[in-house]
Every structure is written in structure tokens, then in C-alpha cells.
Amino acid sequence: MKVLAFVGYSGSGKTTLLEKLIARLSADGVDLAVIKHTHHDVDPDEIGRDSWRHRHAGARQVMLAAARRRMLIEELPKANDLPLAEHLAALRPCQLVLVEGFKHERGLAKIEVFDPALSRPALYLTDPDVLAVACDMPLPDCPLPRFSRHDVEGILQLIHKSVLS
């Protein structure tokens, strides 16, 4: 599987850009998956529902299976932030995995979504894995390809040329 991460600080526009790219890549016939990293403890299961009750009774994995989709909820060891490789291993094979987050992962091709208004340092300055930057402002000293955060066509061309080829 080819893997490409979209990295940047919260509020930079990663999710909005990825949503557009996923729709286009999917329409182009690319078989893809997405891994979204979060630092928040999430629980998509509703308190009191059967699957919640099974998990809280001690099941490490609970799969909710419906006619058109399924959701696997897996309990991980406390205070354990697994490396990306372990999450990738849990996916079924596909052509492309787009990752949102994991900005500190090394050896992972990345596109940085950068918004100078957030007053955070650009990751491309210190991360050699960043291939390009999506930013709506000029970055005169940036040696990497720069795209507007709205330039879906340009970013798609980069993905096809640099990642999927």
C-alpha cells in the first residue's frame, strides 16, 4: 500500500482538503483508506447500547456489523499511542492510504497543510519527509512545491506522480 500523510497543526485545513481529495481520488477509481490520528480519547459507541455493554464487560474488540458497513472498536492498552505501522497493518490491502496527522512520524511521505495565521512553525523547515506544502500565502524561502489549500487539481497531480506511480 502506498501511504501519504497530510500534516499540520489543528485548524490548518487538513480535513477540508482531504475531504476534497478523497472524493476525487475515489471518483478516479483509486481504492483508498484513511487513518485519522487524534490525541483525544474518542468513543464512537453510545453508552448503554449493546456493543458498549459488551466492551465494558471486558471484550477487547467489538464489531458492530450492519448490512452496509461495519465498525470495529478495539481497546488498546492504557496510555498507548501505537505507531502508524500498527494501524496500517490493521487495514485491508488497498491502493492508497491517506493519513491525517502523525506529523512526527519519520520515514512517511507528507504534504504539510500550513496556515501562517496559526502562528506555529512550519514543519517543512525541520522535516525532510515533507514533499510539498499546501498554503494560501507565498512562502518565498520554501524549496518545496507549494499549492494553495484549494488547488485540488495540482495536489492530485502530485499524488499521482509522486505517490501512486
Buried (B, 14 or more C-beta within 10 A) or exposed (E): EBBBBBBBBEEBBBEEBBEBBBEBBEEEEBEBBBBBBEEEEEEEBEEEEEBBEBBEEEBEEBEBEEEEEEEEBEEEEEEEEEEBEEBBEEEEEEEBBBBBBBBEBEEBBBBBBBBEEEEBEBBBEEBEBBBBBBBBEEBEEBEEBBBEBBBBEBBBEBBEEBBBE
